Amino acid sequence: MTAPDPRYRPFRVASYGVYFAGVVAFCLAIIISVTRSVVAMTPPHQAPVEPVLNYRECLDAAHSLWTELESEREKLVRASTETRSVDKRWMDFRTQWLTRLREREARCALDSRNNVSLKQVYRRLEDVLNLYTIHAVQYAGEVGGSVDALQAAFSSARRNPSAGKLP
């Protein structure tokens, strides 16, 4: 193997420089895009708002949010059309639901010493939301295509004249 020609060293250095600058620019573009997306989908925590709800009202509000979250998750799994797009529908729901959660947190004075267990309920709600979000993305990406294909096969089979009258 021969040594590189020293006359071309400035061109090699320039090539490496351009390459690394391109890689850094690409990585920064990805990082900025992901950061903007996460910020857009995650409403910030709000400052406490008066009047503060009592403990029972805050607990009932959390339970209402839980019921809504669980209902939407069930719809996600029972989607009968376009299961590949359930993640997009979930993200819209997630942003709206998280906004309502932040509003209720602001009215419940969760940082009060008396509300430690209530604060835990609200943290757990957000944890479950995050897990359901992962589930929605996985369902749409991994299972959704197979479910759509199965539903198309059922439709095709039902249109077959030899199927007769199906229930």
C-alpha positions in Angstrom: 0.0 0.0 0.0 1.4 3.4 -0.9 1.2 6.5 1.2 -1.4 9.1 0.2 -0.1 11.8 -2.1 0.6 14.8 0.0 -0.5 17.2 -2.8 -4.1 16.1 -2.2 -4.1 16.5 1.6 -5.9 19.8 1.6 -8.7 18.2 -0.6 -9.0 15.3 1.8 -9.2 17.6 4.8 -11.9 19.7 3.0 -13.8 16.5 2.1 -13.8 15.4 5.7 -14.8 18.8 6.8 -17.8 18.9 4.4 -18.8 15.4 5.4 -18.8 16.1 9.1 -20.5 19.4 8.6 -23.3 17.6 6.6 -23.6 14.9 9.3 -23.9 17.5 12.1 -26.4 19.6 10.1 -28.5 16.5 9.5 -28.4 15.4 13.1 -29.3 18.9 14.3 -32.3 19.0 11.9 -33.6 15.7 13.3 -33.1 16.8 16.9 -34.9 20.1 16.3 -37.7 18.4 14.5 -38.3 15.8 17.3 -38.0 18.4 20.0 -40.6 20.6 18.3 -42.9 17.6 17.8 -42.7 16.6 21.5 -43.2 20.2 22.7 -46.3 20.5 20.4 -47.8 17.3 21.8 -47.1 18.0 25.4 -48.9 20.9 27.0 -46.8 22.5 29.8 -47.8 22.3 33.5 -49.9 25.3 34.5 -49.6 27.5 37.6 -52.2 26.8 40.3 -55.5 28.5 39.6 -58.1 29.8 42.1 -60.5 28.6 43.2 -58.9 25.4 44.3 -61.0 22.3 44.1 -61.4 20.2 47.2 -59.8 16.7 47.5 -63.0 14.8 46.5 -63.6 17.0 43.4 -60.0 16.5 42.3 -60.2 12.7 42.9 -63.5 12.6 40.9 -61.9 14.7 38.1 -58.9 12.2 38.0 -61.3 9.3 37.8 -63.2 11.0 35.0 -60.0 11.4 33.1 -59.1 7.8 33.7 -62.5 6.6 32.4 -62.1 8.7 29.3 -58.6 7.4 28.7 -59.6 3.8 29.1 -62.6 4.3 26.8 -60.4 5.8 24.1 -57.9 2.9 24.5 -60.7 0.4 24.0 -61.8 2.3 20.8 -58.2 2.1 19.6 -58.1 -1.7 19.8 -61.7 -2.1 18.4 -61.1 0.2 15.5 -62.8 -1.4 12.5 -61.2 0.7 9.7 -57.8 2.0 9.0 -56.1 0.5 11.9 -52.8 1.7 10.5 -53.8 5.3 11.4 -54.9 4.7 15.0 -51.6 6.3 16.2 -52.5 9.6 14.5 -56.0 9.6 16.0 -54.5 8.7 19.4 -52.0 11.6 19.2 -54.8 14.0 18.6 -56.8 12.6 21.5 -53.6 12.5 23.7 -52.9 16.2 23.3 -56.5 17.2 24.1 -56.6 14.8 27.1 -53.3 16.0 28.4 -54.5 19.6 28.2 -57.5 18.7 30.3 -55.2 16.9 32.8 -53.0 20.0 33.1 -56.1 22.2 33.7 -57.3 19.9 36.5 -53.9 19.7 38.0 -53.8 23.5 38.2 -57.1 23.6 40.0 -56.1 20.9 42.6 -53.1 22.4 44.3 -51.2 19.1 44.0 -48.1 20.5 45.6 -49.9 20.9 49.0 -48.8 18.5 51.7 -52.3 17.3 52.1 -52.5 16.2 48.5 -49.5 13.9 48.3 -51.6 10.8 47.4 -53.7 12.8 45.0 -50.5 14.0 43.2 -49.5 10.3 42.9 -52.8 9.6 41.2 -52.2 12.3 38.6 -48.7 11.1 38.0 -49.9 7.6 37.5 -52.5 8.8 35.1 -49.8 10.5 33.0 -47.7 7.3 33.2 -50.6 5.2 31.9 -51.2 7.7 29.1 -47.6 7.4 28.0 -47.8 3.6 28.0 -51.0 3.7 26.0 -49.3 6.0 23.5 -46.5 3.5 23.0 -49.2 0.8 22.6 -51.0 2.9 19.9 -47.9 3.4 17.9 -46.9 -0.2 18.1 -50.4 -1.3 17.3 -50.6 0.9 14.2 -47.1 0.0 13.0 -46.9 -3.7 13.8 -50.5 -5.1 14.1 -52.5 -2.6 12.2 -51.5 -3.7 8.7 -52.3 -7.3 9.5 -55.7 -6.3 11.0 -56.5 -4.2 7.9 -55.6 -7.2 5.6 -57.7 -9.5 7.7 -60.7 -7.2 7.5 -60.2 -6.9 3.7 -60.1 -10.7 3.4 -63.4 -10.9 5.4 -65.0 -8.3 3.1 -63.8 -10.2 0.0 -65.0 -13.5 1.3 -68.5 -12.1 2.2 -68.9 -10.8 -1.4 -68.3 -14.3 -2.8 -71.6 -15.7 -4.2 -70.9 -19.1 -2.6 -70.8 -17.5 0.9 -74.6 -17.4 1.0 -76.3 -15.4 3.7 -73.9 -14.9 6.6 -75.0 -13.7 10.0 
